[in-house]
Amino acid sequence: MGYDKDAVREVLDKALAEGRESLTAPEGRRVCEAYGIPTPGEGLASTADDAVRLAAELGGRVVMKIVSPDILHKTEAGGVKVGVSGDDAVRGAFDEIVANAKAYDADAAIDGVQVQQMLTGGHEVIIGATTDPTFGKVIVFGLGGVLVEVLKDVTFRLAPVDTETAHSMLDGIQAAEVLKGARGAEPADADALADIIKRLSDLVTDFPRISEFDLNPVFATPEGASAADVRILLSAEEPAEPVRYSEEEILATMNRMMRPNAVAVIGASDQDGKIGNSVMKNLINGGYAGEIYPINPKADEILGKKAYKSIGDVPGDVDVAVFAVPAKFVPQALREVGEKNVPAAVLIPSGFAETGNVELQEEIVAIGREQGVRLLGPNIYGYYYTPQNLCATFCTPYDVKGGVALTSQSGGIGMAILGFSRSSKMGVSAIVGLGNKSDLDEDDLLTYFGEDPDTNIVAMHLEDLKDGRTFVSAAQKITKKKPVVVLKAGRTALGAKAASSHTGALAGDDKVYDDILRQSGVVRAYSLNDMLEYARGIPVLPTPKGENVVIITGAGGSGVLLSDACVENDLSLMDIPPDLDEAFRAFIPPFGAAGNPIDITGGEPPSTYEATIRLGLEDDRIHALILGYWHTIVTPPMVFAELTARVVAEAREKGIEKPVVASLAGDTEVEEASTYLYDHGVVAYPYTTEKPVAVLGAKYRWARSAGLIG
């Protein structure tokens, strides 16, 4: 695409030189022309006679708008007239618009009145861009005109977008079928809309000083698309770029922090109840085999380990320093850590930005960058890395090893993660607190866990992202091979953000996080329990090879609820073909129901469950099974659990790997049966139809985003 960047630069430079943070409508049209964004015919009238002449040249009805660098919201000022035709009407509209503008702001500079060809017909959509504090330049597409304010049916992507991504935005709104011509309506020209999205994306990427850009409405017809109104806002300053590290730099630090040969504890103590004492005990009793160096100027020995007055006195290299001293002592100790060439500092102390002491936090960040020390925290519980038996925390040790890496921004959530992991016996590779995220954050952890052979899934609780673009980049890389589950807190507070344009207001909604997290390939959880259950269950389930899901249930009521849960989790219930229907009917009573769900009825013996489950596993057209069990004396819970586990194991021995989940309804015996099934590779829950299907849905969402389902 050929763009006239010089023309845009000239317009922006003029506005910024005049101290303006918005462009007039004619300036906006020139910017659009420079990037090939279609707009209707128009002209600027400085007198009523000019307006009459322009309206005659354009022909038909026109739209007239005040042009003033001081009036951003033209409609609010009474500066817009729509559907004006005839010389007298045009003249009167000109006079009225100018009078309204002067009444609205007597000091406003008025350049004239824009006379624009009136667009009619087709669909009204909005195409825009805004500068999000987390993600930078973000593109928005959705229904336009007044509908954007009422329905907010929009979708977001990071800029720049390519043509394929632009087309995905058209399909990403709820009204996508309307734009395609639902119920006999004329379809919008999808290629034309995608082309505008692409051009606008390129424009705001090329010119970062454009902070917000609205094309609303854009009229889309079968023959093309054109932007009827343009609004462009500018940033007074160049956007600041965050500090970023290369993948090699991140891995060099993280490998030494997670797999250290030597750990120093700054503020180690031999007094029970002290954080420095708990950290020392956890390192020693947790089985960490590397060197442990307690640092305390008032001690010669702590818990059988020689103590050092300063980290500088330690004879060998140190890979990570764990801080357990009050906040006021951190800066000086951190300088000493840097002088020792320690690459990572784990800052447990509180008393920094979370308490309003922003200056102290900024000071330690500056020291860390000056000394080449990456900081984890402050205000954290520490971290665990089970492959190294490393428990660098004041919390209780954790020793159930596995492939799940968990992170949290909150200490309280970290404790919940620890408790759930312990009670569910979830195998964990790491549990990491991030706290204030003064330096190291989710991006660094994703980069490390993506390469870590001992981690196969990552689950993250976060309240914000410091650098959304770097997170997306890291997530897109890891999610191609490992699932990432994210619980984003604060979903409702963002909706109150004020903005000066439609696009800016829309971008204040949590929908930005929702769309861009999906774009990055992560599985989003909407509750803490969901995050933990997804982290526990996704690794248990084999990756499905297709979308066909079949429900086999012993109770019709469970079948209905399981079906509802499939819809809610975007799972596709298989349309059972006649031959497969007949095969299932051979095992179920005449009063049962084939189809999908397959209702074998509650009074059936274990052999019926076994035969139907085996058929579901062995038929290649079925890709996943959902089992609904109803407690009966004919097939008790543990009988059901044992036969199901055996049938699934036999299938896997034959190379048949399909995800199987189960919902068990009954007396308390179903709890033991569910645990048995989970331990044998079937994700199972008692008393709920929603949870097992939600975990299966999470597995499917990751598999789709990773391109693993054909």
Secondary structure by P-SEA (a helix, b strand, c coil): cccaaaaaaaaaaaaaaaccccccaaaaaaaaaaaccccccccccccaaaaaaaaaaacccbbbbbbcccccccccccccccccccaaaaaaaaaaaaaaaaaacccccccbbbbbccccccbbbbbbccccccccbbbbbcccccccccccccccccccccaaaaaaaaacccccccccccccccccaaaaaaaaaaaaaaaaaacccccbbbcccbbbccccccccbbbbbbbcccccccccccaaaaaaaaaaaacccbbbbcccccccccaaaaaaaaaaaaccccbbbbbcccccccccbbbbcccccccccccbbbbcccccaaaaaaaaaaaacccbbbbcccccccccaaaaaaaaaaaaaaaccccccccccbbbbccccccccccccccccccbbbbbccaaaaaaaaaaaaaacccccccccccccccccaaaaaaaaaacccccbbbbbbcccccaaaaaaaaaaaaccbbbbbbccccccccccccccaaaaaaccaaaaaaaaaaabbbbbccaaaaaaaaacccccccccccbbbbbbccaaaaaaaaaaaaaaccccccccaaaaaaaaacccccccccccccccccccaaaaaaaaaaaaacccccbbbbbbbbcccccaaaaaaaaaaaaaaaaaacbbbbbbbcccccaaaaaaaaaaaaaccccccccccaaaaaaaaaaaaaaaacccc
